[in-house]
Amino acid sequence: CFALASLGAPVRINDPDCVAKTFPDYFEKFSQIIHSEMK
């Protein structure tokens, strides 16, 4: 969930492969959101 980006705290995702089928570029998009929020 992208709401994690707004927490401002470290987050550990235990099973990162869980998004491979339904949202393969999840971590790329998540990273873009986090970096845009920091600017």
C-alpha positions as CSV (number, residue, x, y, z in Angstrom):
1,C,0.0,0.0,0.0
2,F,1.3,3.5,-0.9
3,A,0.1,4.8,2.5
4,L,3.3,3.3,3.9
5,A,5.2,6.2,2.2
6,S,3.5,8.7,4.5
7,L,4.5,7.0,7.7
8,G,8.0,8.5,7.8
9,A,9.3,5.4,9.6
10,P,11.3,2.4,8.4
11,V,9.1,-0.4,7.0
12,R,10.1,-4.0,6.4
13,I,8.2,-6.0,3.9
14,N,8.6,-9.7,4.8
15,D,7.6,-11.2,1.4
16,P,8.5,-8.8,-1.4
17,D,7.7,-11.4,-4.0
18,C,4.0,-11.2,-3.1
19,V,3.5,-8.3,-5.6
20,A,5.4,-10.0,-8.5
21,K,2.2,-11.2,-10.3
22,T,-0.3,-8.4,-9.5
23,F,1.9,-5.3,-9.4
24,P,5.3,-6.2,-10.8
25,D,6.7,-2.7,-10.7
26,Y,5.4,-1.9,-7.2
27,F,8.8,-1.2,-5.7
28,E,9.8,1.0,-8.5
29,K,6.6,3.1,-8.1
30,F,7.0,3.0,-4.3
31,S,10.5,4.4,-4.6
32,Q,9.4,7.2,-6.9
33,I,6.7,8.2,-4.5
34,I,9.1,8.2,-1.5
35,H,11.7,10.2,-3.4
36,S,9.2,12.8,-4.6
37,E,7.8,13.2,-1.1
38,M,11.3,14.0,0.2
39,K,11.9,16.9,-2.2
